[in-house]
Amino acid sequence: MIEREEARLATFVLIHGAGDSAWYWHLLEPELRDRGHEVVTMDLPCDDDSAGLTEYADAVIDAIGDRRDLVVVAQSFGGFTAPLVCERVPVDLMVLVAPMIPAPGEAPDDYWTNTRYAGSGSEGTGGGEDADDEQAATIATFYHDVPADLAAEAVSRELRQSGARMNEPSPLKAWPDVPTRALLCRDDRLFPANWLRGVVKERLGITPDEIDGGHCIALSRPKELADRLYGFLS
């Protein structure tokens, strides 16, 4: 009888998306720790106009310190930072969740045109005439499957995402030689599944894994996400 290989213990390095903070991972973190793993989170300098992608990667590297057995998990815009981290420290696995997937040298501002996002069918954030309308639009796009109280808290914690250096080419010269998984969310209203499947195939040459849930899966389905990440280690 062949026994199923047990997942090894790892240090999960969790990189949040645009205009967010380490709080985004606060429900996933205990799920991973309960499974015996170490977890590293950090606040990226999203609202700092002087910070670019190199400074984002610096923040992650500083948080990692001398830890090893690293699994880098990046959500959304965190996908621009994750491969830069993997160029600089030994990483066993990179997992991109509901991700942006940069091409080498690509500026974040160019991503939308280069990936033909305008034809993706995204519902976008839309906005509104006043703050209440804008909050409702944000919740409808990002947090539609998150409990109402938690969604409201997430919106209240959002940071201003600086765009000052978004037109600068990424310092990424080539995709790092690190095993990589992409996990798309089937109910994602920002990055529709059909569009993201194509981006993953075109840019990484792999078929993405899939999970039910919206763009902010770590808030809506933290246990399911932890199970999936745990499974990737097996």
N, C-alpha and C positions, 0 to 999 in steps of 0.2 A: 504494500500500500504506500503510495506516494503522498507525503504530507505537504500541505500548502506552505510555501515559503513565508516565514514571518517577516513583517516589515521591520526594517532596522530603525534604530533611534536616530533622530536627526535634529539639527537646529534650523527651524523655519525662520527665514528672514522675510518679513511681510512689508511690502512697499505699497503704500496707498496711491490713489489717483489724484487728479487735479483738484485744487481747492479743498483738499481734505486733510486729515491728520491721522495719527496712530489710533485715535478713538475708533475709526472705522472697523478695526479688527478686534474690538474689545469682546465680542461674543465668540469669535473663532479662537482666540488665544487660549481660553480655558479648555476648550474642546481638544486642542492639540496637546496641551499640558497634561490633561487627563489620560491621554494615550502614551504618556511618558516622554514626550518631546520637549526640547527647549524652544522658546520663541523669542525673537528679537523684533521689536517695532521701533519706529522713529517718526518724528515729524519732519517732512521735507520742507525746505524754505520756499513754499509756493507763493507766498505773498511778498517776497523780497525781490524788488526789481533788479537788484544787482546779481541775483543768482541765476545761473543757467544749468544745463544738464550736468556739467562737470561738478558743480556744487551740490546738485541733488545726489549724485553718486558718492561724493565725499561724505554726505550726511549718513548714507547707508554704511559705508565702510567704517566710519567712526563708531557706529552703533554695533557693528559686528565685532570689533576688537580682534582678539586672538582666537575666536571660536572657529571650530572646524565642523566637518560633516554637514555642510550648508545646503539647504534647499531654499532657493530664492523664489518667492511667490510675489507676483506683481499684478495689480489690478488696474485696468483701464490705461490712463496716461503713464502709470508706473512702468508700462512696457517700454517706454523710452529710456528709463533709468536702469532697468534690470540687466540688459546686456553689457552696459558699461561697468556695472559691478562685477559681472562674471569675467570681464577682461582683466580685472585687477586682483581678485582673490580666488582661491580654489573653490569651485562650486560643484556639487555632485549632480544637481538637477535644477533646472529653471522651469517654473510653471507660470504661464501667462493666463490670467483669468479675465474674461470679458475685455480682451486687451486691444491696445494699439500696438502694432508691430512695425517698428521703424526699419527702413532700409538704411544701409550704411551711408552716412553723410546727409541724411534727410533732415530738413528743418521741420519741427512740429507744425508750423504754419502751412507747410506744403503737403502734409499727410492727407488732408481731406481731398485735394484735387488728385493726388497721385493714386489714391485708392478708390477713386470714383464714388466718393461718399454721397454726392448729390443724388445719385441714382439708387441709393441703398434701401430706400423705403423707410428710413428712420422717421420717427414721430418728432424728433428734436425736442427742445425745451419750450419753444414757442414764445414764452414770456407773457406779459399781460400789461394792462394799463396801470396797475398799482401793485403794491407789495403782496397783497393777498392773492392776486391773480398769478403773480410770478411764483409764489410759493406753491400754489396749486399745480402750476405747470411743471415745476421741478419735481414735486412728489409724483405726478402722473408719469413722468419720464423715467426717473431714477428709482423711486421708492414705492411704486404702485403695489408691490407684493410684500412690503414691510409693514408690520403693525403700526397703526396710526400714531400712537404716542412716540414710538421709536423713530418713525419717519419725520415727525415734527422736530424731534431733538436733533436728528441728523441735519436737517435744514438749518437749524439755529446754530449749529457748530461749523457750518461751511465757512471757509476762508476765501478771501479774494485771491483768485489765481492770476498772478502777474503774467502779462503777455509781452513784457519788455524785451525778452530775449528769445521769443518763440520763432523768430525768423532766422536764427543762427543755425547753420548746419550742425547736425549731431557729430560729436567727435568719434562716433562708432565707425571704425574702418572696415570691419568685417564681422559677420555674426560669430560669436564666440563658439569654440568647440566644446559645447556643454550639452548633454542630453536635454531636450526641450519638449515640453508638452504645452498645448494650448487648450484651454477649457472655455468653450463658449456657453452662454446662457440662452436657452431656447426662447425665453420670454423677454429677452432684452429689447427694450424699446429704443434705446440709443444706438446700439450696434446690432441691427437685425441679424438673425442667425444665417440666413441665406447669403447675405453680403459678407459676413465675417468668415464663413466657410471658405469663400473664394479668396479672401485676403490671406488667411492662414495657408492655404494650399499654394498660392502664388509666391508668398514671401518666405515660408519655412519649408515648403515641399512636403508637408505632413497633413494628415487628416485630423482635425481637432476632435478632442473629446467633448461630450455635451452633457449638460445638466439642466434640469428644470429650474426656472427662476429668472428674475430680472437682473438688471445691471449690477445692483449692489447685493450680490448673493451672500456676502459675509454677514449681512444684517438680516436678510430674509430667511436663509437656510444655513446657518453656521454649522450645524451638526452634519448635514449632508455634504457640505463643502469639506469639512474635516475628514469625513469618511473617504471622500474622493482623493484628497491629498495623501492620506494614509495609504490608500491603495496604490498610488503611484510609486510608493517606495518598495512595494513587494516585488 
